Amino acid sequence: MEDLSIFKEPNFVPNDYIEKITRKLAIKQALDDTDKYDPSPLLRTFDENLTKLRAQSETLQMTIDQMVKASQEVEETQQENFNQFNTAYQQNLQSVLALDKCVYGVGTTIERIGERLEGLDLEKNRIKERKDILQALYELNGDGPPSPLWTDNSFINERSALIKSLNAMIQDLDTPSTEIAKSKVELYSNALENQLLEQFDEGFAQKNYEKMKNIALTLYAFNGGESCIRNYIAKLNMFYDLDSLNHDRELASDLNPKNFENLTDLSDVDLNERQKQITSYFDDLQQTCRAEHQHLSLVFPNPSSVFNLIVHRLFELRLGSFLEVLFEDDQKSAAQPTGKVLQLFRSSSSAMSGPPGVAKGYVQLIFMRTLSSVFSCCLALLKNLSSLCPIPDQHSLLSSLFSEYLSHYFELEIKCLETVYSYPLSRQAEGTEAEEQGLLALFFIRANEEAIQRCLSLSAQDVIPQNVHKLFTTLLSYLGYRYVNEYQGFISLLKKIKAAGEKNINVLADAPVNQRRKTVSLLQRFFTTVQCINQIVLLIQQHFQSSVLPHVKRSINDQTQCIMEINSMLSLFQTRISLGIEMIIKLLVKTIQDGLSYEQQKNDFIVREDVLSGEKCTPACLHAVDFGNETFRSISSCLDNKNLQRVVESFLTQLHKVLINHFQNFEVTQGLGGLKLMRDVVEYKEFASKISKRESKIEKEYECLWDIAKIFIVSVENLNSLLEDSSLLLFEKQILINFLKKRSDYKSSWIGSIVYVAS
């Protein structure tokens, strides 16, 4: 028997099921070797299962019918209940709306009644107040003794309210019958205010903030509280304590820049200590103000307005006095309000010691640093105090405090920078060590950076690009032009080089030696100066990119002018350096030429011995080559490859012409003399090849010297072959004739038969 659950499966297919059972029975009969297939057992099984399925289907249908009927009954019950609930809800809603309408009407009526009652109460109170005022006025206008209201301090609040009302009323009364009352009201008013202020002062002395608060509330109601605020501020130690004020004066006097009018070395001033003292002073003020702000919240109903008054008083009174002493000048003119500031930038004291101008420059620099430091500290103080409560008109506070100084600020800044820059230039110390020159250039840059930082905080925002541009122009003027021309003596150096190149050598035995020594000295100074100029230009460009451009780019005009000024300076330097290099090359060539003229002996190339001397080259050649190597070792350490190559090519080209002209002046022995000349030529070629790094153009130029030496070596029969197959073809005919004439075996008949090749 099969499991009946198979018929409940959703994928059950009767045909597939019959086919499956049939296949199984067929296989079984085949295995049992049964001859005949009997389907009756299969049919019986199918009939039985089909009967059971019909029974189950009928049972399932009955169950479904019963569930549908029950569901309909439940739905009808729920619909009936919903209808009943909806009816009850509508009835309740109508009741609530009716109740709300009734309550609203009653509430409106009660509100109107309340307003009328309130109006009646107010009217009643006004009538009572008027009655009390009239009663008090009648009492004060009479001659009887005053009531306890005027004498008993337990009624002080009532008395203050009454006097306030009386003051408002009697202003409109102008009859003789009320003069007595008016005078008594005024008397009681002053007495009450004085009494309250005395009690307020007692509370201040006792630090009884609760008592001060109650009295302040009474005074606020009586006269707005101005008198108690005035008394409170007047008793603050931060404004009137003699010890605090004396400390301010002593500190400001110690920090006064005029104390350094005899200073000769800025390193003697501990600038960090000065800054620390200024910062500490403002930190103390900030702590004092914070403590007072806490007290104000315990006393006054409007602590913010009182705190603003204290801050204004702090800037106007205490900080104003501090700045007056800080920048005080005993030599100031009473007729000139800004004399105490500008005096610092006029002529120095006659008692000033040290180099001229140095003390004045240091005083000005210390003044600018002190002004900037104090201004920054005031800004920080306002910012910190604003965190306690808003402080309006901060700009006005700073303007009123620093107006005297900021009105001339930038004029003073430029004068300060010019004075600081002028002192090292006034020394005119030519030949200063390169390290010291570099430090001085850095000093110029840092002074300019410092001035720009002051400019950013002390100048108005709309003129910052213009002011930064002017500061940068001052740097270019002093560091870019005057420093190079005056301090380093660049112009005078060029003049000396030019004069040395045009000067004739003295006919002395050691004249070439002295000339070479002077030339090397001038050359080293020139290229050291060029190297320093390059460093200065690099420093200026870096300074422009980092410290100037971010601020001038807000103004296209100022930015463009700055760039044009830099380019103009670079162009001037390049022109002068190029001119100087040309003069240096000319001087080098002339020094070698003069040395050869005076050291090359007339018989250096006349060799009559059978054995050639063991000398490598002539002394004149050796000295010239040694001098050339020495000078170009110095030059190569100061120039980059590209510029060095240009200098080398120009020098060797001019030297080549000098050597050709030089060799035409000496008679040469044919053969041995020519070999000796060739030794000199080899030295010159190796020297040229070494410093030019085997430049092909230079190699070709100096190859012809080799051919010139061959003129004095080859036999007469081979001269034509030499001229045809060498660089001698490039020479003019007269030059070849001059060389031929210097052969010891020269004959005039050669001219027609040999030199025709070059004609």
Salt bridges, closest charged atoms under 4 A:
GLU19 OE2 - ARG23 NH2 3.11
GLU123 OE1 - ARG126 NH2 2.66
ASP132 OD2 - LYS128 NZ 3.20
GLU202 OE1 - LYS211 NZ 3.28
ASP248 OD1 - HIS247 ND1 3.76
ASP248 OD2 - ARG318 NE 2.59
GLU261 OE1 - LYS258 NZ 3.68
GLU292 OE1 - HIS295 ND1 3.91
GLU404 OE1 - LYS340 NZ 3.62
GLU411 OE1 - HIS408 ND1 3.61
GLU411 OE2 - LYS415 NZ 3.23
GLU413 OE2 - ARG454 NH2 2.70
GLU430 OE1 - LYS496 NZ 3.87
GLU430 OE1 - ARG525 NH2 3.37
GLU436 OE2 - ARG427 NH2 3.83
GLU449 OE2 - HIS543 ND1 3.71
GLU450 OE2 - ARG369 NE 2.37
GLU450 OE2 - ARG454 NH1 2.68
GLU486 OE2 - ARG482 NE 3.47
ASP558 OD1 - HIS469 ND1 3.09
GLU565 OE2 - HIS469 NE2 3.08
ASP594 OD2 - LYS590 NZ 2.68
GLU599 OE2 - ARG516 NH2 2.89
GLU599 OE1 - HIS623 ND1 3.02
GLU683 OE2 - LYS616 NZ 3.17
GLU703 OE1 - LYS685 NZ 3.10
ASP707 OD1 - LYS710 NZ 3.99
ASP745 OD2 - ARG743 NH2 2.93
